[in-house]
Amino acid sequence: MRFDGIFTPIITPFNDDYSINYELFDQIVDYLVGSGVQGIVVGGTTGEYYVESEQERLNLLQRTMERTQGKTPVIFGTGALDPIASVRLAEAAAKLEADAILVATPPYSLPTERELAIHALTVDRAANLPVMLYNYPDRMGVMMGAEFLDRVGRSSNFQAIKESSGDINRLHLLARDYPHIQLTCGMDDQALEYFAWGASGWVCAGSNFLPQEHIALYEACAVEGNFTKGRRIMSAMMPLMRVLEQGGKFIQCVKYGVSMQGYPAALTRRPLHGLTKDEKRSLEQVVRTVKTTIANILAEDSGKGE
């Protein structure tokens, strides 16, 4: 499987009693598919999987498969504190015919690279689906290093990695030493650098509410190879990247951004709390500016081609 394009780690909307609003979730899936994203990730960090039961996560996957009907690839996140739960989720992903699974480090346990590789290979065997690895040491406490990557390379299912370390040296390592593992950007404010080093995919939470703008950057860099245009788009997006990556309220901002598109999904499960009025106003202003600036860049570029 190729992991090319924009893969949206879809949010989970909640009702006022914090139960999942499945009807609104369906609408958001339809919105993303209609917006042209190349894939949807169910059960990622942005989806708040860590405060959802296994059954809730499977419900979300099943509904996504029903809504997409094969039109858009679906990746299912198997991350869990309990490694056995990850195995169960992987087995269910295969039964529900997900296109691929996302395999992360079990949080808190701090496994060695050998132990982590054994875990990843066990989850892989449970699903026997294409695998996107998820390296996020800031949340998991462990890096998927060279020893780990060499060990999991024994299975051809390990086809991509979502790199969210933020370490630019990791980008260089993966691009040069592991070209057989498809490089996928998982650090939004480094997207341009990833594309410059040959990444052809981007798992980006901001595409929950600005899908066309994220697609525009992907197409400029990875499809057209026009990095002059790509730099202009990325420059326009940087204020948003700073809010998301450096503001301390990543998921809250993404969910409020979705609400700004007409899908009231800002509520988060504890321990997270929503944005303040000032934070909402600031995000609204940033989003307006991003949309206007990128629209002008695309219009200008289109005009040159006429």
C-alpha positions in Angstrom: 0.0 0.0 0.0 1.1 3.5 -0.7 0.6 6.2 1.9 0.7 9.2 -0.5 -1.1 12.4 0.2 -3.0 13.9 3.2 -4.1 11.4 5.8 -6.4 13.0 8.4 -6.3 11.7 12.0 -10.0 12.3 12.5 -11.3 13.8 15.7 -14.0 12.2 17.9 -16.9 14.5 18.6 -18.7 14.2 21.9 -22.2 15.0 23.2 -22.6 17.2 26.3 -22.6 14.1 28.5 -19.2 13.1 26.9 -20.7 10.1 25.0 -19.6 9.9 21.4 -21.7 11.8 18.9 -21.7 9.1 16.2 -24.1 11.0 13.9 -21.8 14.0 13.9 -18.8 11.7 13.4 -20.4 10.4 10.3 -20.9 13.9 9.0 -17.2 14.7 9.6 -16.1 11.6 7.7 -18.3 12.6 4.8 -16.8 16.1 4.9 -13.3 14.8 4.8 -14.0 12.4 1.9 -15.7 15.2 0.0 -12.8 17.5 0.6 -10.5 15.1 -1.2 -8.1 13.9 1.6 -6.3 10.8 0.5 -6.8 8.8 3.7 -8.4 8.8 7.2 -6.7 7.6 10.4 -9.2 6.4 13.0 -8.0 6.0 16.6 -5.0 8.3 16.5 -3.9 10.7 19.2 -6.0 13.5 17.7 -9.0 11.2 18.0 -8.4 10.9 21.8 -8.2 7.1 21.7 -6.6 7.1 25.1 -9.9 8.0 26.8 -12.0 5.7 24.7 -13.0 2.1 25.3 -12.0 -0.6 22.9 -15.6 -0.9 21.8 -15.9 2.8 21.2 -12.8 2.7 19.0 -14.2 -0.3 17.0 -17.5 1.5 16.6 -15.7 4.4 15.1 -13.8 2.2 12.7 -16.9 0.3 11.6 -18.8 3.6 10.9 -15.8 5.0 9.0 -15.6 1.8 6.8 -19.4 2.1 6.2 -19.2 5.8 5.2 -16.1 5.6 3.0 -17.1 2.4 1.2 -13.6 1.8 -0.2 -13.4 5.3 -1.7 -10.8 6.5 0.8 -8.2 4.4 2.6 -8.7 3.9 6.3 -5.9 3.3 8.8 -6.8 2.1 12.3 -4.8 3.0 15.3 -3.9 0.1 17.6 -2.1 2.1 20.3 -2.9 1.1 23.9 -1.3 1.0 27.3 -1.9 -2.7 27.4 0.0 -4.5 24.5 -2.6 -7.3 24.5 -5.3 -4.7 23.8 -3.3 -3.6 20.8 -3.4 -7.2 19.5 -7.1 -7.4 20.0 -7.6 -4.1 18.1 -5.3 -5.3 15.3 -7.4 -8.5 15.0 -10.6 -6.4 14.8 -9.0 -4.1 12.2 -8.5 -7.1 9.9 -12.1 -8.4 10.5 -13.5 -4.9 9.7 -11.3 -4.7 6.6 -9.3 -1.7 7.5 -6.7 -0.8 4.8 -3.8 -0.6 7.3 -3.0 -0.3 10.9 -1.0 2.3 12.9 1.4 0.7 15.4 2.8 2.8 18.2 4.9 2.3 21.4 2.8 1.2 24.4 3.0 4.3 26.7 4.7 4.4 30.1 6.3 1.0 30.0 9.5 2.2 28.3 10.4 -1.0 26.4 13.9 -1.6 25.0 14.1 -1.4 21.2 14.2 -5.2 21.1 11.1 -5.5 23.3 9.3 -2.8 21.2 10.1 -4.7 18.0 8.7 -7.9 19.5 5.5 -6.0 20.4 5.2 -4.5 16.9 5.8 -7.8 15.2 3.1 -9.4 17.4 0.6 -6.7 16.5 1.6 -7.2 12.8 0.9 -10.9 12.9 -2.5 -10.3 14.5 -3.7 -8.2 11.6 -1.4 -9.1 8.6 -2.2 -5.7 7.1 0.1 -2.9 5.9 1.6 -1.1 8.9 2.4 2.5 9.4 4.7 2.9 12.4 4.1 5.9 14.7 7.2 7.3 16.3 6.3 9.9 19.0 8.9 9.7 21.8 7.6 12.8 23.5 4.3 11.0 24.4 5.6 7.4 24.5 9.0 8.0 26.1 10.9 5.7 23.7 12.4 6.2 20.2 11.9 3.8 17.4 15.7 3.6 16.7 17.8 1.8 14.2 17.8 -1.5 16.1 14.0 -1.5 16.2 13.7 -0.6 12.5 16.1 -3.3 11.5 14.2 -5.9 13.5 10.7 -5.0 12.2 12.1 -5.0 8.7 11.8 -8.7 8.8 8.1 -8.3 8.0 7.2 -6.7 4.6 4.0 -5.3 6.2 6.0 -2.4 7.8 5.6 0.0 4.9 5.6 3.5 6.3 6.5 5.5 9.4 4.7 8.6 10.8 7.7 10.4 12.3 6.6 12.8 15.1 9.9 13.1 17.0 10.5 16.7 15.8 14.2 15.7 15.4 15.4 16.8 12.0 18.3 14.3 12.2 15.7 11.5 12.4 14.3 12.8 9.1 17.8 12.5 7.5 18.3 9.0 9.0 15.0 7.7 7.7 15.3 9.2 4.2 18.9 8.0 3.7 19.1 4.7 5.6 15.5 3.3 5.4 14.2 4.3 1.9 12.1 1.1 1.8 10.0 2.5 4.7 7.8 5.3 3.2 8.5 8.5 5.0 5.4 10.3 6.3 5.4 13.6 8.0 4.0 13.6 11.5 5.3 17.0 12.7 3.2 19.6 11.0 5.6 22.5 11.3 8.3 20.5 9.5 6.1 19.4 6.5 8.1 21.4 4.0 11.4 19.8 5.1 9.8 16.3 4.9 8.6 16.9 1.4 12.1 18.2 0.4 13.6 14.9 1.7 11.2 12.8 -0.3 8.2 12.3 1.9 5.1 11.7 -0.1 2.6 11.5 2.8 1.5 13.8 5.7 -0.6 12.7 8.7 -1.8 16.2 9.7 -4.4 17.0 12.3 -5.0 20.5 10.9 -6.6 18.8 7.8 -9.6 18.1 10.0 -10.7 21.7 9.4 -8.4 23.0 6.6 -8.2 20.0 4.3 -7.8 21.9 1.0 -5.0 24.1 2.4 -3.1 21.0 3.5 -3.7 19.3 0.2 -2.4 22.4 -1.6 1.0 22.1 0.2 1.2 18.4 -0.5 0.4 18.9 -4.2 2.8 21.8 -4.6 5.7 19.9 -3.1 5.1 16.2 -3.7 3.1 16.3 -6.9 4.3 19.4 -8.8 7.8 19.6 -7.3 7.2 23.4 -7.0 9.0 24.2 -3.8 8.9 28.0 -4.5 5.1 27.7 -4.3 5.4 25.2 -1.5 7.5 27.7 0.6 4.8 30.4 0.1 2.0 28.1 1.2 4.1 26.8 4.2 4.9 30.4 5.2 1.2 31.2 5.2 0.5 28.1 7.4 3.3 28.7 9.9 1.2 30.9 12.3 -1.3 28.0 12.4 1.5 25.5 13.0 2.8 27.6 15.9 -0.6 27.6 17.5 -1.0 23.8 17.1 2.5 22.6 17.8 3.6 25.1 20.4 0.4 26.4 22.0 0.0 23.6 24.4 -3.6 22.8 23.4 -3.2 20.9 20.2 -6.3 18.7 20.3 -8.5 21.5 21.7 -7.4 23.8 18.8 -8.1 21.1 16.2 -11.5 20.4 17.6 -12.4 24.0 17.8 -11.2 24.4 14.2 -13.7 21.7 13.2 -16.4 23.5 15.0 -15.6 26.6 13.0 -16.4 24.6 9.9 -20.0 24.0 11.1 -19.5 20.8 13.0 -19.9 21.5 16.7 -17.1 19.2 18.0 -15.1 21.3 20.4 -15.8 19.3 23.5 -12.9 17.1 24.8 -12.9 14.4 27.4 -10.9 15.0 30.6 -8.2 15.8 31.5 -8.4 18.2 28.5 -10.5 21.4 28.7 -11.6 23.6 25.8 -10.1 26.9 24.6 -10.7 30.2 26.4 -12.5 33.0 24.7 -9.2 34.7 23.9 -7.7 31.5 22.5 -10.8 31.0 20.3 -10.5 34.5 18.9 -6.8 34.1 18.2 -7.4 30.8 16.4 -10.2 32.3 14.4 -8.0 35.1 13.2 -5.2 32.8 12.3 -7.5 30.5 10.3 -9.1 33.4 8.4 -5.7 34.7 7.4 -4.4 31.2 6.4 -7.4 30.6 4.2 -7.3 34.0 2.5 -3.5 33.9 1.9 -3.4 30.4 0.5 -6.5 31.1 -1.7 -4.6 34.1 -3.1 -1.5 32.0 -3.8 -3.4 29.3 -5.6 -5.4 31.9 -7.6 -2.2 33.6 -8.6 -0.5 30.4 -9.6 -3.6 29.4 -11.6 -3.5 32.7 -13.4 0.1 32.1 -14.5 -0.9 28.9 -16.1 -3.6 30.4 -18.3 
